[in-house]
Amino acid sequence: MPTNKKKKSSTEKKNKDGVIPCCIASCGNFADKHLGGRSLSQENAIDTWGEGGFTVRKNRVRVCKSCYKVWKKDNKDDKTPNY
């Protein structure tokens, strides 16, 4: 039997629920690591969302995957090469 015709039932991923909510005020997603969540510093979060746009847990701001992409895109242009 060809390998691409085998059943994939044993390799299917189970849909896991999130536990840690995203700390961005306008977001309702989850920031769990297995869902792509990350942890940013307070300074980085202030640069993107401003004061009061997020909640802080242990001096870090937990963000979901989509909020992390927003932060990453916002800070992409800040990096200038040193020639």
C-alpha positions in Angstrom: 0.0 0.0 0.0 1.4 3.4 -0.9 2.3 5.6 2.1 0.0 8.4 1.0 -3.0 6.1 1.0 -2.7 5.1 4.7 -5.1 6.3 7.3 -4.0 9.4 9.1 -6.3 9.0 12.1 -3.4 8.2 14.5 -1.5 11.3 13.4 -4.4 13.9 13.6 -3.8 16.6 16.1 -6.4 17.1 18.8 -7.8 20.6 19.1 -6.6 21.9 22.4 -8.3 24.6 24.3 -6.5 27.8 25.5 -5.9 28.5 29.2 -3.9 31.8 29.2 -5.9 34.8 27.8 -4.2 37.3 25.6 -3.3 40.4 27.7 -4.1 42.9 25.0 -7.3 44.7 25.9 -8.9 44.5 22.5 -8.2 40.8 21.9 -10.1 37.8 23.0 -7.7 35.0 21.9 -5.5 32.8 24.0 -1.8 33.2 24.5 -0.8 29.6 25.3 2.5 28.5 23.9 1.0 25.5 22.0 -1.3 28.0 20.2 1.6 30.3 19.2 1.5 32.7 22.1 4.5 34.7 23.2 5.6 36.8 26.0 6.7 40.5 25.5 8.3 42.9 27.9 6.3 45.9 29.2 8.4 48.3 27.2 7.8 46.5 23.9 4.0 46.4 24.6 3.9 50.1 25.4 5.6 50.9 22.1 2.9 49.1 20.1 -0.3 49.4 22.2 0.4 52.4 24.5 -0.2 52.7 28.2 -3.3 50.9 29.5 -3.8 48.9 26.3 -2.8 45.7 28.0 -2.5 43.9 31.4 0.8 42.8 32.9 1.6 39.4 34.5 4.9 39.0 36.3 6.5 42.0 34.4 5.7 40.4 31.1 2.8 40.7 28.7 1.4 37.5 27.3 0.2 37.9 23.7 -1.5 35.6 21.2 -0.1 34.7 17.8 -2.0 37.4 15.9 -1.0 40.1 18.4 2.6 39.0 18.3 2.5 39.4 14.5 1.2 42.9 14.9 4.0 43.7 17.3 6.6 42.1 15.0 5.4 44.0 12.0 5.4 47.3 14.0 9.0 46.7 15.1 10.3 45.3 11.8 11.1 48.8 10.4 12.8 49.9 13.6 15.8 47.7 12.9 18.3 49.6 10.9 21.6 48.0 9.8 24.8 49.3 11.2 27.2 49.9 8.3 
